[in-house]
């Protein structure tokens, strides 16, 4: 994935670059090296997709819990 697409996906997920690096446990400088190369490693796209699915699942579970309270 091109670095510009990566940055757009981070933004759409509400993640900063620093938050991303903290979650995946890598140095921020590594991410900056991706920018110089212009693309990300192959695993990043699937990681972002799974993060998005997890966000959606958390929202759904919260909604179900809220419905159970009523």
PQR file of N, CA, C, O and H, with PARSE charges and radii, in Angstrom:
ATOM      1  N   UNK A   1       0.847  -1.163   0.000 -0.4000 1.5000
ATOM      2  CA  UNK A   1       0.000   0.000   0.000 -0.0000 2.0000
ATOM      3  C   UNK A   1       0.895   1.229   0.000  0.5500 1.7000
ATOM      4  O   UNK A   1       1.914   1.278   0.689 -0.5500 1.4000
ATOM      5  N   UNK A   2       0.498   2.208  -0.778 -0.4000 1.5000
ATOM      6  CA  UNK A   2       1.253   3.460  -0.831 -0.0000 2.0000
ATOM      7  C   UNK A   2       1.104   4.198   0.498  0.5500 1.7000
ATOM      8  O   UNK A   2       0.092   4.060   1.185 -0.5500 1.4000
ATOM      9  H   UNK A   2      -0.329   2.168  -1.338  0.4000 1.0000
ATOM     10  N   UNK A   3       2.105   4.970   0.847 -0.4000 1.5000
ATOM     11  CA  UNK A   3       2.105   5.678   2.128 -0.0000 2.0000
ATOM     12  C   UNK A   3       0.942   6.657   2.245  0.5500 1.7000
ATOM     13  O   UNK A   3       0.391   6.831   3.331 -0.5500 1.4000
ATOM     14  H   UNK A   3       2.928   5.082   0.289  0.4000 1.0000
ATOM     15  N   UNK A   4       0.565   7.296   1.146 -0.4000 1.5000
ATOM     16  CA  UNK A   4      -0.561   8.234   1.196 -0.0000 2.0000
ATOM     17  C   UNK A   4      -1.859   7.518   1.551  0.5500 1.7000
ATOM     18  O   UNK A   4      -2.673   8.046   2.308 -0.5500 1.4000
ATOM     19  H   UNK A   4       1.014   7.154   0.263  0.4000 1.0000
ATOM     20  N   UNK A   5      -2.053   6.322   1.011 -0.4000 1.5000
ATOM     21  CA  UNK A   5      -3.240   5.520   1.334 -0.0000 2.0000
ATOM     22  C   UNK A   5      -3.206   5.111   2.806  0.5500 1.7000
ATOM     23  O   UNK A   5      -4.234   5.139   3.483 -0.5500 1.4000
ATOM     24  H   UNK A   5      -1.391   5.893   0.396  0.4000 1.0000
ATOM     25  N   UNK A   6      -2.040   4.734   3.296 -0.4000 1.5000
ATOM     26  CA  UNK A   6      -1.871   4.372   4.701 -0.0000 2.0000
ATOM     27  C   UNK A   6      -2.280   5.534   5.604  0.5500 1.7000
ATOM     28  O   UNK A   6      -3.010   5.339   6.576 -0.5500 1.4000
ATOM     29  H   UNK A   6      -1.205   4.710   2.746  0.4000 1.0000
ATOM     30  N   UNK A   7      -1.819   6.723   5.288 -0.4000 1.5000
ATOM     31  CA  UNK A   7      -2.147   7.891   6.102 -0.0000 2.0000
ATOM     32  C   UNK A   7      -3.640   8.182   6.059  0.5500 1.7000
ATOM     33  O   UNK A   7      -4.219   8.575   7.071 -0.5500 1.4000
ATOM     34  H   UNK A   7      -1.227   6.882   4.499  0.4000 1.0000
ATOM     35  N   UNK A   8      -4.269   7.996   4.910 -0.4000 1.5000
ATOM     36  CA  UNK A   8      -5.715   8.202   4.789 -0.0000 2.0000
ATOM     37  C   UNK A   8      -6.477   7.186   5.629  0.5500 1.7000
ATOM     38  O   UNK A   8      -7.460   7.530   6.286 -0.5500 1.4000
ATOM     39  H   UNK A   8      -3.798   7.676   4.087  0.4000 1.0000
ATOM     40  N   UNK A   9      -6.026   5.941   5.608 -0.4000 1.5000
ATOM     41  CA  UNK A   9      -6.696   4.906   6.397 -0.0000 2.0000
ATOM     42  C   UNK A   9      -6.547   5.166   7.887  0.5500 1.7000
ATOM     43  O   UNK A   9      -7.496   4.980   8.650 -0.5500 1.4000
ATOM     44  H   UNK A   9      -5.228   5.662   5.074  0.4000 1.0000
ATOM     45  N   UNK A  10      -5.360   5.595   8.306 -0.4000 1.5000
ATOM     46  CA  UNK A  10      -5.180   5.940   9.715 -0.0000 2.0000
ATOM     47  C   UNK A  10      -6.162   7.025  10.120  0.5500 1.7000
ATOM     48  O   UNK A  10      -6.815   6.931  11.159 -0.5500 1.4000
ATOM     49  H   UNK A  10      -4.589   5.746   7.686  0.4000 1.0000
ATOM     50  N   UNK A  11      -6.259   8.045   9.298 -0.4000 1.5000
ATOM     51  CA  UNK A  11      -7.164   9.166   9.596 -0.0000 2.0000
ATOM     52  C   UNK A  11      -8.614   8.692   9.688  0.5500 1.7000
ATOM     53  O   UNK A  11      -9.343   9.099  10.593 -0.5500 1.4000
ATOM     54  H   UNK A  11      -5.728   8.122   8.454  0.4000 1.0000
ATOM     55  N   UNK A  12      -9.030   7.843   8.765 -0.4000 1.5000
ATOM     56  CA  UNK A  12     -10.410   7.356   8.777 -0.0000 2.0000
ATOM     57  C   UNK A  12     -10.705   6.499  10.005  0.5500 1.7000
ATOM     58  O   UNK A  12     -11.853   6.398  10.438 -0.5500 1.4000
ATOM     59  H   UNK A  12      -8.437   7.512   8.030  0.4000 1.0000
ATOM     60  N   UNK A  13      -9.662   5.882  10.562 -0.4000 1.5000
ATOM     61  CA  UNK A  13      -9.832   5.063  11.767 -0.0000 2.0000
ATOM     62  C   UNK A  13      -9.654   5.875  13.043  0.5500 1.7000
ATOM     63  O   UNK A  13      -9.824   5.352  14.145 -0.5500 1.4000
ATOM     64  H   UNK A  13      -8.730   5.964  10.210  0.4000 1.0000
ATOM     65  N   UNK A  14      -9.314   7.146  12.899 -0.4000 1.5000
ATOM     66  CA  UNK A  14      -9.114   7.989  14.060 -0.0000 2.0000
ATOM     67  C   UNK A  14      -7.832   7.691  14.809  0.5500 1.7000
ATOM     68  O   UNK A  14      -7.747   7.892  16.021 -0.5500 1.4000
ATOM     69  H   UNK A  14      -9.176   7.571  12.004  0.4000 1.0000
ATOM     70  N   UNK A  15      -6.833   7.210  14.081 -0.4000 1.5000
ATOM     71  CA  UNK A  15      -5.544   6.871  14.685 -0.0000 2.0000
ATOM     72  C   UNK A  15      -4.463   7.835  14.211  0.5500 1.7000
ATOM     73  O   UNK A  15      -4.384   8.167  13.028 -0.5500 1.4000
ATOM     74  H   UNK A  15      -6.902   7.047  13.096  0.4000 1.0000
ATOM     75  N   UNK A  16      -3.644   8.272  15.137 -0.4000 1.5000
ATOM     76  CA  UNK A  16      -2.461   9.043  14.745 -0.0000 2.0000
ATOM     77  C   UNK A  16      -1.335   8.050  14.453  0.5500 1.7000
ATOM     78  O   UNK A  16      -1.434   6.868  14.781 -0.5500 1.4000
ATOM     79  H   UNK A  16      -3.708   8.002  16.098  0.4000 1.0000
ATOM     80  N   UNK A  17      -0.288   8.537  13.845 -0.4000 1.5000
ATOM     81  CA  UNK A  17       0.867   7.676  13.577 -0.0000 2.0000
ATOM     82  C   UNK A  17       1.493   7.200  14.886  0.5500 1.7000
ATOM     83  O   UNK A  17       1.915   6.049  14.997 -0.5500 1.4000
ATOM     84  H   UNK A  17      -0.208   9.498  13.579  0.4000 1.0000
ATOM     85  N   UNK A  18       1.549   8.087  15.868 -0.4000 1.5000
ATOM     86  CA  UNK A  18       2.134   7.703  17.157 -0.0000 2.0000
ATOM     87  C   UNK A  18       1.279   6.649  17.853  0.5500 1.7000
ATOM     88  O   UNK A  18       1.812   5.719  18.459 -0.5500 1.4000
ATOM     89  H   UNK A  18       1.207   9.022  15.777  0.4000 1.0000
ATOM     90  N   UNK A  19      -0.042   6.788  17.768 -0.4000 1.5000
ATOM     91  CA  UNK A  19      -0.919   5.769  18.357 -0.0000 2.0000
ATOM     92  C   UNK A  19      -0.727   4.428  17.659  0.5500 1.7000
ATOM     93  O   UNK A  19      -0.651   3.387  18.312 -0.5500 1.4000
ATOM     94  H   UNK A  19      -0.474   7.543  17.276  0.4000 1.0000
ATOM     95  N   UNK A  20      -0.650   4.454  16.330 -0.4000 1.5000
ATOM     96  CA  UNK A  20      -0.444   3.226  15.567 -0.0000 2.0000
ATOM     97  C   UNK A  20       0.838   2.520  16.000  0.5500 1.7000
ATOM     98  O   UNK A  20       0.833   1.320  16.273 -0.5500 1.4000
ATOM     99  H   UNK A  20      -0.712   5.300  15.799  0.4000 1.0000
ATOM    100  N   UNK A  21       1.937   3.277  16.062 -0.4000 1.5000
ATOM    101  CA  UNK A  21       3.208   2.644  16.434 -0.0000 2.0000
ATOM    102  C   UNK A  21       3.169   2.103  17.861  0.5500 1.7000
ATOM    103  O   UNK A  21       3.768   1.066  18.143 -0.5500 1.4000
ATOM    104  H   UNK A  21       1.940   4.252  15.841  0.4000 1.0000
ATOM    105  N   UNK A  22       2.477   2.787  18.755 -0.4000 1.5000
ATOM    106  CA  UNK A  22       2.368   2.298  20.132 -0.0000 2.0000
ATOM    107  C   UNK A  22       1.567   1.003  20.183  0.5500 1.7000
ATOM    108  O   UNK A  22       1.936   0.072  20.900 -0.5500 1.4000
ATOM    109  H   UNK A  22       1.990   3.630  18.526  0.4000 1.0000
ATOM    110  N   UNK A  23       0.472   0.937  19.426 -0.4000 1.5000
ATOM    111  CA  UNK A  23      -0.377  -0.260  19.427 -0.0000 2.0000
ATOM    112  C   UNK A  23       0.366  -1.463  18.861  0.5500 1.7000
ATOM    113  O   UNK A  23       0.290  -2.559  19.417 -0.5500 1.4000
ATOM    114  H   UNK A  23       0.172   1.692  18.843  0.4000 1.0000
ATOM    115  N   UNK A  24       1.086  -1.265  17.753 -0.4000 1.5000
ATOM    116  CA  UNK A  24       1.777  -2.402  17.129 -0.0000 2.0000
ATOM    117  C   UNK A  24       3.148  -2.662  17.745  0.5500 1.7000
ATOM    118  O   UNK A  24       3.786  -3.669  17.440 -0.5500 1.4000
ATOM    119  H   UNK A  24       1.147  -0.375  17.301  0.4000 1.0000
ATOM    120  N   UNK A  25       3.601  -1.753  18.612 -0.4000 1.5000
ATOM    121  CA  UNK A  25       4.863  -1.976  19.325 -0.0000 2.0000
ATOM    122  C   UNK A  25       6.102  -1.809  18.470  0.5500 1.7000
ATOM    123  O   UNK A  25       7.021  -2.626  18.526 -0.5500 1.4000
ATOM    124  H   UNK A  25       3.082  -0.935  18.859  0.4000 1.0000
ATOM    125  N   UNK A  26       6.126  -0.761  17.688 -0.4000 1.5000
ATOM    126  CA  UNK A  26       7.313  -0.518  16.870 -0.0000 2.0000
ATOM    127  C   UNK A  26       7.773   0.919  17.057  0.5500 1.7000
ATOM    128  O   UNK A  26       6.985   1.781  17.447 -0.5500 1.4000
ATOM    129  H   UNK A  26       5.379  -0.097  17.643  0.4000 1.0000
ATOM    130  N   UNK A  27       9.034   1.177  16.783 -0.4000 1.5000
ATOM    131  CA  UNK A  27       9.537   2.548  16.904 -0.0000 2.0000
ATOM    132  C   UNK A  27       8.895   3.469  15.870  0.5500 1.7000
ATOM    133  O   UNK A  27       8.642   3.069  14.734 -0.5500 1.4000
ATOM    134  H   UNK A  27       9.673   0.477  16.466  0.4000 1.0000
ATOM    135  N   UNK A  28       8.639   4.690  16.276 -0.4000 1.5000
ATOM    136  CA  UNK A  28       8.056   5.697  15.377 -0.0000 2.0000
ATOM    137  C   UNK A  28       8.954   5.912  14.163  0.5500 1.7000
ATOM    138  O   UNK A  28       8.458   6.144  13.060 -0.5500 1.4000
ATOM    139  H   UNK A  28       8.845   5.016  17.199  0.4000 1.0000
ATOM    140  N   UNK A  29      10.243   5.837  14.352 -0.4000 1.5000
ATOM    141  CA  UNK A  29      11.181   6.052  13.245 -0.0000 2.0000
ATOM    142  C   UNK A  29      10.984   5.027  12.129  0.5500 1.7000
ATOM    143  O   UNK A  29      11.200   5.338  10.957 -0.5500 1.4000
ATOM    144  H   UNK A  29      10.646   5.648  15.248  0.4000 1.0000
ATOM    145  N   UNK A  30      10.582   3.823  12.481 -0.4000 1.5000
ATOM    146  CA  UNK A  30      10.312   2.801  11.468 -0.0000 2.0000
ATOM    147  C   UNK A  30       9.204   3.261  10.535  0.5500 1.7000
ATOM    148  O   UNK A  30       9.299   3.098   9.318 -0.5500 1.4000
ATOM    149  H   UNK A  30      10.407   3.570  13.432  0.4000 1.0000
ATOM    150  N   UNK A  31       8.162   3.832  11.103 -0.4000 1.5000
ATOM    151  CA  UNK A  31       7.057   4.346  10.304 -0.0000 2.0000
ATOM    152  C   UNK A  31       7.536   5.494   9.406  0.5500 1.7000
ATOM    153  O   UNK A  31       7.114   5.606   8.255 -0.5500 1.4000
ATOM    154  H   UNK A  31       8.084   3.965  12.091  0.4000 1.0000
ATOM    155  N   UNK A  32       8.394   6.318   9.927 -0.4000 1.5000
ATOM    156  CA  UNK A  32       8.934   7.419   9.121 -0.0000 2.0000
ATOM    157  C   UNK A  32       9.779   6.886   7.959  0.5500 1.7000
ATOM    158  O   UNK A  32       9.826   7.505   6.896 -0.5500 1.4000
ATOM    159  H   UNK A  32       8.737   6.227  10.862  0.4000 1.0000
ATOM    160  N   UNK A  33      10.439   5.755   8.152 -0.4000 1.5000
ATOM    161  CA  UNK A  33      11.194   5.125   7.064 -0.0000 2.0000
ATOM    162  C   UNK A  33      10.254   4.658   5.955  0.5500 1.7000
ATOM    163  O   UNK A  33      10.611   4.712   4.778 -0.5500 1.4000
ATOM    164  H   UNK A  33      10.401   5.253   9.016  0.4000 1.0000
ATOM    165  N   UNK A  34       9.049   4.198   6.325 -0.4000 1.5000
ATOM    166  CA  UNK A  34       8.073   3.799   5.313 -0.0000 2.0000
ATOM    167  C   UNK A  34       7.734   4.982   4.432  0.5500 1.7000
ATOM    168  O   UNK A  34       7.595   4.848   3.216 -0.5500 1.4000
ATOM    169  H   UNK A  34       8.760   4.155   7.281  0.4000 1.0000
ATOM    170  N   UNK A  35       7.600   6.151   5.060 -0.4000 1.5000
ATOM    171  CA  UNK A  35       7.241   7.348   4.298 -0.0000 2.0000
ATOM    172  C   UNK A  35       8.319   7.659   3.262  0.5500 1.7000
ATOM    173  O   UNK A  35       8.010   8.042   2.134 -0.5500 1.4000
ATOM    174  H   UNK A  35       7.713   6.259   6.048  0.4000 1.0000
ATOM    175  N   UNK A  36       9.575   7.495   3.644 -0.4000 1.5000
ATOM    176  CA  UNK A  36      10.670   7.747   2.706 -0.0000 2.0000
ATOM    177  C   UNK A  36      10.626   6.763   1.539  0.5500 1.7000
ATOM    178  O   UNK A  36      10.910   7.130   0.399 -0.5500 1.4000
ATOM    179  H   UNK A  36       9.826   7.183   4.560  0.4000 1.0000
ATOM    180  N   UNK A  37      10.269   5.510   1.831 -0.4000 1.5000
ATOM    181  CA  UNK A  37      10.174   4.494   0.778 -0.0000 2.0000
ATOM    182  C   UNK A  37       8.921   4.663  -0.068  0.5500 1.7000
ATOM    183  O   UNK A  37       8.870   4.222  -1.217 -0.5500 1.4000
ATOM    184  H   UNK A  37      10.038   5.212   2.757  0.4000 1.0000
ATOM    185  N   UNK A  38       7.899   5.314   0.517 -0.4000 1.5000
ATOM    186  CA  UNK A  38       6.665   5.550  -0.221 -0.0000 2.0000
ATOM    187  C   UNK A  38       5.630   4.456  -0.108  0.5500 1.7000
ATOM    188  O   UNK A  38       4.545   4.573  -0.678 -0.5500 1.4000
ATOM    189  H   UNK A  38       7.941   5.672   1.450  0.4000 1.0000
ATOM    190  N   UNK A  39       5.941   3.386   0.620 -0.4000 1.5000
ATOM    191  CA  UNK A  39       4.954   2.320   0.805 -0.0000 2.0000
ATOM    192  C   UNK A  39       5.176   1.590   2.120  0.5500 1.7000
ATOM    193  O   UNK A  39       6.235   1.683   2.741 -0.5500 1.4000
ATOM    194  H   UNK A  39       6.823   3.291   1.083  0.4000 1.0000
ATOM    195  N   UNK A  40       4.148   0.866   2.520 -0.4000 1.5000
ATOM    196  CA  UNK A  40       4.178   0.162   3.805 -0.0000 2.0000
ATOM    197  C   UNK A  40       4.438  -1.327   3.587  0.5500 1.7000
ATOM    198  O   UNK A  40       4.276  -1.830   2.475 -0.5500 1.4000
ATOM    199  H   UNK A  40       3.288   0.790   2.016  0.4000 1.0000
ATOM    200  N   UNK A  41       4.843  -2.036   4.649 -0.4000 1.5000
ATOM    201  CA  UNK A  41       4.977  -3.493   4.546 -0.0000 2.0000
ATOM    202  C   UNK A  41       3.614  -4.135   4.253  0.5500 1.7000
ATOM    203  O   UNK A  41       2.570  -3.538   4.514 -0.5500 1.4000
ATOM    204  H   UNK A  41       4.975  -1.628   5.553  0.4000 1.0000
ATOM    205  N   UNK A  42       3.637  -5.315   3.728 -0.4000 1.5000
ATOM    206  CA  UNK A  42       2.420  -5.995   3.277 -0.0000 2.0000
ATOM    207  C   UNK A  42       1.424  -6.268   4.421  0.5500 1.7000
ATOM    208  O   UNK A  42       0.216  -6.299   4.186 -0.5500 1.4000
ATOM    209  H   UNK A  42       4.485  -5.800   3.516  0.4000 1.0000
ATOM    210  N   UNK A  43       1.914  -6.464   5.643 -0.4000 1.5000
ATOM    211  CA  UNK A  43       1.030  -6.806   6.757 -0.0000 2.0000
ATOM    212  C   UNK A  43       0.181  -5.641   7.228  0.5500 1.7000
ATOM    213  O   UNK A  43      -0.825  -5.860   7.902 -0.5500 1.4000
ATOM    214  H   UNK A  43       2.895  -6.438   5.834  0.4000 1.0000
ATOM    215  N   UNK A  44       0.545  -4.423   6.902 -0.4000 1.5000
ATOM    216  CA  UNK A  44      -0.129  -3.243   7.441 -0.0000 2.0000
ATOM    217  C   UNK A  44      -1.575  -3.147   6.964  0.5500 1.7000
ATOM    218  O   UNK A  44      -2.458  -2.806   7.752 -0.5500 1.4000
ATOM    219  H   UNK A  44       1.363  -4.245   6.355  0.4000 1.0000
ATOM    220  N   UNK A  45      -1.829  -3.433   5.717 -0.4000 1.5000
ATOM    221  CA  UNK A  45      -3.188  -3.323   5.186 -0.0000 2.0000
ATOM    222  C   UNK A  45      -4.141  -4.263   5.926  0.5500 1.7000
ATOM    223  O   UNK A  45      -5.224  -3.845   6.335 -0.5500 1.4000
ATOM    224  H   UNK A  45      -1.112  -3.710   5.077  0.4000 1.0000
ATOM    225  N   UNK A  46      -3.756  -5.513   6.101 -0.4000 1.5000
ATOM    226  CA  UNK A  46      -4.640  -6.451   6.806 -0.0000 2.0000
ATOM    227  C   UNK A  46      -4.784  -6.074   8.276  0.5500 1.7000
ATOM    228  O   UNK A  46      -5.847  -6.279   8.862 -0.5500 1.4000
ATOM    229  H   UNK A  46      -2.876  -5.853   5.770  0.4000 1.0000
ATOM    230  N   UNK A  47      -3.737  -5.529   8.876 -0.4000 1.5000
ATOM    231  CA  UNK A  47      -3.827  -5.096  10.272 -0.0000 2.0000
ATOM    232  C   UNK A  47      -4.859  -3.979  10.406  0.5500 1.7000
ATOM    233  O   UNK A  47      -5.671  -3.991  11.331 -0.5500 1.4000
ATOM    234  H   UNK A  47      -2.873  -5.362   8.400  0.4000 1.0000
ATOM    235  N   UNK A  48      -4.829  -3.012   9.482 -0.4000 1.5000
ATOM    236  CA  UNK A  48      -5.788  -1.911   9.526 -0.0000 2.0000
ATOM    237  C   UNK A  48      -7.213  -2.398   9.304  0.5500 1.7000
ATOM    238  O   UNK A  48      -8.141  -1.907   9.946 -0.5500 1.4000
ATOM    239  H   UNK A  48      -4.169  -3.003   8.731  0.4000 1.0000
ATOM    240  N   UNK A  49      -7.396  -3.353   8.405 -0.4000 1.5000
ATOM    241  CA  UNK A  49      -8.727  -3.928   8.181 -0.0000 2.0000
ATOM    242  C   UNK A  49      -9.245  -4.612   9.443  0.5500 1.7000
ATOM    243  O   UNK A  49     -10.410  -4.448   9.805 -0.5500 1.4000
ATOM    244  H   UNK A  49      -6.642  -3.752   7.883  0.4000 1.0000
ATOM    245  N   UNK A  50      -8.390  -5.372  10.109 -0.4000 1.5000
ATOM    246  CA  UNK A  50      -8.793  -6.040  11.346 -0.0000 2.0000
ATOM    247  C   UNK A  50      -9.072  -5.050  12.465  0.5500 1.7000
ATOM    248  O   UNK A  50      -9.969  -5.271  13.279 -0.5500 1.4000
ATOM    249  H   UNK A  50      -7.444  -5.506   9.815  0.4000 1.0000
ATOM    250  N   UNK A  51      -8.318  -3.968  12.513 -0.4000 1.5000
ATOM    251  CA  UNK A  51      -8.564  -2.919  13.510 -0.0000 2.0000
ATOM    252  C   UNK A  51      -9.938  -2.299  13.283  0.5500 1.7000
ATOM    253  O   UNK A  51     -10.684  -2.056  14.232 -0.5500 1.4000
ATOM    254  H   UNK A  51      -7.590  -3.789  11.852  0.4000 1.0000
ATOM    255  N   UNK A  52     -10.267  -2.045  12.013 -0.4000 1.5000
ATOM    256  CA  UNK A  52     -11.571  -1.483  11.675 -0.0000 2.0000
ATOM    257  C   UNK A  52     -12.691  -2.439  12.084  0.5500 1.7000
ATOM    258  O   UNK A  52     -13.694  -2.009  12.653 -0.5500 1.4000
ATOM    259  H   UNK A  52      -9.662  -2.243  11.242  0.4000 1.0000
ATOM    260  N   UNK A  53     -12.528  -3.718  11.801 -0.4000 1.5000
ATOM    261  CA  UNK A  53     -13.532  -4.713  12.187 -0.0000 2.0000
ATOM    262  C   UNK A  53     -13.681  -4.773  13.702  0.5500 1.7000
ATOM    263  O   UNK A  53     -14.793  -4.915  14.210 -0.5500 1.4000
ATOM    264  H   UNK A  53     -11.713  -4.067  11.339  0.4000 1.0000
ATOM    265  N   UNK A  54     -12.579  -4.666  14.421 -0.4000 1.5000
ATOM    266  CA  UNK A  54     -12.634  -4.687  15.883 -0.0000 2.0000
ATOM    267  C   UNK A  54     -13.379  -3.471  16.413  0.5500 1.7000
ATOM    268  O   UNK A  54     -14.152  -3.587  17.364 -0.5500 1.4000
ATOM    269  H   UNK A  54     -11.675  -4.551  14.008  0.4000 1.0000
ATOM    270  N   UNK A  55     -13.158  -2.311  15.813 -0.4000 1.5000
ATOM    271  CA  UNK A  55     -13.893  -1.107  16.208 -0.0000 2.0000
ATOM    272  C   UNK A  55     -15.396  -1.300  15.988  0.5500 1.7000
ATOM    273  O   UNK A  55     -16.206  -0.960  16.850 -0.5500 1.4000
ATOM    274  H   UNK A  55     -12.530  -2.217  15.040  0.4000 1.0000
ATOM    275  N   UNK A  56     -15.752  -1.840  14.841 -0.4000 1.5000
ATOM    276  CA  UNK A  56     -17.158  -2.084  14.532 -0.0000 2.0000
ATOM    277  C   UNK A  56     -17.768  -3.085  15.496  0.5500 1.7000
ATOM    278  O   UNK A  56     -18.897  -2.898  15.950 -0.5500 1.4000
ATOM    279  H   UNK A  56     -15.094  -2.116  14.141  0.4000 1.0000
ATOM    280  N   UNK A  57     -17.042  -4.138  15.810 -0.4000 1.5000
ATOM    281  CA  UNK A  57     -17.536  -5.141  16.741 -0.0000 2.0000
ATOM    282  C   UNK A  57     -17.721  -4.546  18.131  0.5500 1.7000
ATOM    283  O   UNK A  57     -18.727  -4.815  18.787 -0.5500 1.4000
ATOM    284  H   UNK A  57     -16.125  -4.289  15.441  0.4000 1.0000
ATOM    285  N   UNK A  58     -16.768  -3.745  18.586 -0.4000 1.5000
ATOM    286  CA  UNK A  58     -16.895  -3.093  19.891 -0.0000 2.0000
ATOM    287  C   UNK A  58     -18.131  -2.205  19.941  0.5500 1.7000
ATOM    288  O   UNK A  58     -18.842  -2.184  20.946 -0.5500 1.4000
ATOM    289  H   UNK A  58     -15.951  -3.526  18.053  0.4000 1.0000
ATOM    290  N   UNK A  59     -18.388  -1.475  18.866 -0.4000 1.5000
ATOM    291  CA  UNK A  59     -19.570  -0.614  18.815 -0.0000 2.0000
ATOM    292  C   UNK A  59     -20.851  -1.435  18.851  0.5500 1.7000
ATOM    293  O   UNK A  59     -21.809  -1.066  19.529 -0.5500 1.4000
ATOM    294  H   UNK A  59     -17.811  -1.492  18.050  0.4000 1.0000
ATOM    295  N   UNK A  60     -20.869  -2.534  18.133 -0.4000 1.5000
ATOM    296  CA  UNK A  60     -22.034  -3.407  18.112 -0.0000 2.0000
ATOM    297  C   UNK A  60     -22.278  -4.035  19.479  0.5500 1.7000
ATOM    298  O   UNK A  60     -23.415  -4.089  19.947 -0.5500 1.4000
ATOM    299  H   UNK A  60     -20.090  -2.834  17.582  0.4000 1.0000
ATOM    300  N   UNK A  61     -21.223  -4.505  20.112 -0.4000 1.5000
ATOM    301  CA  UNK A  61     -21.363  -5.100  21.445 -0.0000 2.0000
ATOM    302  C   UNK A  61     -21.847  -4.068  22.470  0.5500 1.7000
ATOM    303  O   UNK A  61     -22.643  -4.392  23.351 -0.5500 1.4000
ATOM    304  H   UNK A  61     -20.299  -4.461  19.732  0.4000 1.0000
ATOM    305  N   UNK A  62     -21.373  -2.846  22.354 -0.4000 1.5000
ATOM    306  CA  UNK A  62     -21.830  -1.787  23.255 -0.0000 2.0000
ATOM    307  C   UNK A  62     -23.315  -1.516  23.039  0.5500 1.7000
ATOM    308  O   UNK A  62     -24.049  -1.289  24.001 -0.5500 1.4000
ATOM    309  H   UNK A  62     -20.726  -2.582  21.639  0.4000 1.0000
ATOM    310  N   UNK A  63     -23.756  -1.539  21.798 -0.4000 1.5000
ATOM    311  CA  UNK A  63     -25.165  -1.330  21.487 -0.0000 2.0000
ATOM    312  C   UNK A  63     -26.021  -2.469  22.039  0.5500 1.7000
ATOM    313  O   UNK A  63     -27.106  -2.235  22.572 -0.5500 1.4000
ATOM    314  H   UNK A  63     -23.160  -1.723  21.017  0.4000 1.0000
ATOM    315  N   UNK A  64     -25.535  -3.686  21.912 -0.4000 1.5000
ATOM    316  CA  UNK A  64     -26.265  -4.845  22.447 -0.0000 2.0000
ATOM    317  C   UNK A  64     -26.363  -4.739  23.970  0.5500 1.7000
ATOM    318  O   UNK A  64     -27.425  -4.982  24.542 -0.5500 1.4000
ATOM    319  H   UNK A  64     -24.653  -3.876  21.479  0.4000 1.0000
ATOM    320  N   UNK A  65     -25.276  -4.384  24.616 -0.4000 1.5000
ATOM    321  CA  UNK A  65     -25.294  -4.225  26.068 -0.0000 2.0000
ATOM    322  C   UNK A  65     -26.282  -3.140  26.487  0.5500 1.7000
ATOM    323  O   UNK A  65     -26.993  -3.287  27.481 -0.5500 1.4000
ATOM    324  H   UNK A  65     -24.412  -4.186  24.151  0.4000 1.0000
ATOM    325  N   UNK A  66     -26.322  -2.067  25.734 -0.4000 1.5000
ATOM    326  CA  UNK A  66     -27.237  -0.959  26.042 -0.0000 2.0000
ATOM    327  C   UNK A  66     -28.683  -1.424  25.902  0.5500 1.7000
ATOM    328  O   UNK A  66     -29.534  -1.061  26.714 -0.5500 1.4000
ATOM    329  H   UNK A  66     -25.745  -1.947  24.926  0.4000 1.0000
ATOM    330  N   UNK A  67     -28.962  -2.222  24.883 -0.4000 1.5000
ATOM    331  CA  UNK A  67     -30.316  -2.742  24.661 -0.0000 2.0000
ATOM    332  C   UNK A  67     -30.721  -3.696  25.781  0.5500 1.7000
ATOM    333  O   UNK A  67     -31.891  -3.737  26.160 -0.5500 1.4000
ATOM    334  H   UNK A  67     -28.270  -2.517  24.224  0.4000 1.0000
ATOM    335  N   UNK A  68     -29.783  -4.455  26.308 -0.4000 1.5000
ATOM    336  CA  UNK A  68     -30.063  -5.391  27.385 -0.0000 2.0000
ATOM    337  C   UNK A  68     -30.453  -4.667  28.665  0.5500 1.7000
ATOM    338  O   UNK A  68     -31.203  -5.199  29.484 -0.5500 1.4000
ATOM    339  H   UNK A  68     -28.833  -4.423  26.000  0.4000 1.0000
ATOM    340  N   UNK A  69     -29.941  -3.452  28.835 -0.4000 1.5000
ATOM    341  CA  UNK A  69     -30.234  -2.665  30.039 -0.0000 2.0000
ATOM    342  C   UNK A  69     -31.680  -2.183  30.050  0.5500 1.7000
ATOM    343  O   UNK A  69     -32.223  -1.890  31.116 -0.5500 1.4000
ATOM    344  H   UNK A  69     -29.332  -3.020  28.170  0.4000 1.0000
ATOM    345  N   UNK A  70     -32.304  -2.099  28.894 -0.4000 1.5000
ATOM    346  CA  UNK A  70     -33.664  -1.557  28.816 -0.0000 2.0000
ATOM    347  C   UNK A  70     -34.666  -2.626  28.769  0.5500 1.7000
ATOM    348  O   UNK A  70     -35.863  -2.348  28.702 -0.5500 1.4000
ATOM    349  H   UNK A  70     -31.864  -2.338  28.029  0.4000 1.0000
TER
END
